[in-house]
Amino acid sequence: RGGVLALAPHRLVNRGWPAASLTSLAAILTPNAVEAILTDYWETNCADGAWTLGAESTAQALVVAARQWSKLPTAELEQVIDICKQVRAKHRGFTAKKLERLAQFDDPKIERRFLQLPETLWRKALKFASAGKMKRAADTAKYALSMAILFDKPLRVADLSILDLALDFARNAKGKITGIRISNGRASKRAPVVEGALSAQTVRMLEAYITKFRPVLLYDDSTCLFPGRASGHLGSQSMASQIRTLIARELGVDVNSHLIRAYVGTVILDEDPRAIALAQRVLGHQTDATTLRFYAAQRGRAANRAYAELIERRRRRLRTNVKG
């Protein structure tokens, strides 16, 4: 809820409201303000012409805040509630198609090969380079690195494609890259900051890519991690299409870039059904309500497995200790 309220003034300023007028919580909870916040959310985040779960969570947070802290007259509070009631997401949880695609990873052989894909592609890139096929090597290395980054920090492809070496990486005192940090309004979904650590293995791959492969892909003096011809960086649609094609070729399964985020969230809650806060943080959801609604079934699957193990332990104990 706090995250929603923290973003609300940014949405109002974006719609032309004077920042100087937004000096209190009450100022962002009037009927006009709430309507403007949700309109901005619609125009920015609801590209498919339907309210998202994030929008519904935002509306619910605004209602709770208005009831508790706005001190609005009853008539205006009812207006706020009526406005927010209209914000209802079409889907609650994953679609049947997404669940079907996630089920591909129930095959442990496919999942193992999927998790090893960055290393597999990287070895191929090195072989192409050894054979003097540097353009093919660089293209392969690019997607090996993109997959490695997605496993470490499951970015939306719109954020992955724009990564800039001068802007979007956290570094230690010696200048060595340690993680990703997209800020200053560059992240998608109006997120103030998108950040995550990179594993030592991914950092080594990144450093080798920068020195050996990235120069082959450059068309100008761009500092983009994944250079493209037109906009400085590789287009997000092109990257998403290539990732999907590559996974299909290597593994024989249909996995788009956004499904990788769903896979990561599922893995977190499969390992620990209580780890909603961790899943929310890793996936970059603004509220835990979004995480809960999308991943409730995945969390239930892990809980059911834990319950089955508990029952089996109890069964064994009773066999041992109870006679007759």
TASULKA-V448567 format. One record per backbone hydrogen bond with DSSP energy under -1.0 kcal/mol. NH is the residue of the N-H (numbers start at 0). CO is the residue of the C=O. Records with the same first field share a line. If there is no record, write none. Layout:
# TASULKA-V448567
NH=CO / CO
This chain:
# TASULKA-V448567
4=0
5=1
6=2
7=3
10=6
11=7
12=8
13=9
15=12
16=11
20=17
21=18
27=24
28=25
33=29
34=30
35=31
36=32
37=33
38=34
39=35
40=36
41=37
42=38
43=39
44=40
45=41
48=45
55=51
56=52
57=53
58=54
59=55
60=56
61=57
62=58
63=59
64=60
65=61
66=62
67=63
68=64
76=72
77=73
78=74
79=75
80=76
81=77
82=78
83=79
84=80
86=83
87=85
89=50
98=94
99=95
100=96
101=97
102=98
103=100
104=101
105=102
106=103
110=106
111=107
112=108
113=109
114=110
115=111
116=113
119=115
120=116
121=117
122=118
123=119
124=120
125=121
126=122
127=123
128=124
129=125
130=126
131=128
132=127
133=131
136=132
137=133
138=134
139=135
140=136
141=137
142=138
143=139
144=140
145=141
146=142
147=143
148=144
149=145
150=146
151=147
152=148
154=152
158=155
159=155
160=156
162=159
164=222
166=163
167=163
169=178
171=175
174=171
177=169
178=169
179=195
180=167
181=193
185=182
190=187
193=181
195=179
197=177
202=198
203=199
204=200
205=201
206=202
207=203
208=204
209=205
210=206
211=207
212=208
213=208
215=212
216=213
224=162
227=231
233=225
238=234
239=235
240=236
241=237
242=238
243=239
244=240
245=241
246=242
247=243
248=244
249=245
250=246
251=247
261=257
262=258
263=259
264=260
265=261
266=262
267=263
268=264
269=265
270=266
271=267
274=271
275=273
278=274
279=275
280=276
281=277
282=278
283=279
284=279
291=287
292=288
293=289
294=290
298=294
299=295
300=296
301=297
302=298
303=299
304=300
305=301
306=302
307=303
308=304
309=305
310=306
311=307
312=308
313=309
314=310
315=311
316=312
317=313
318=314
319=315
320=316
321=317
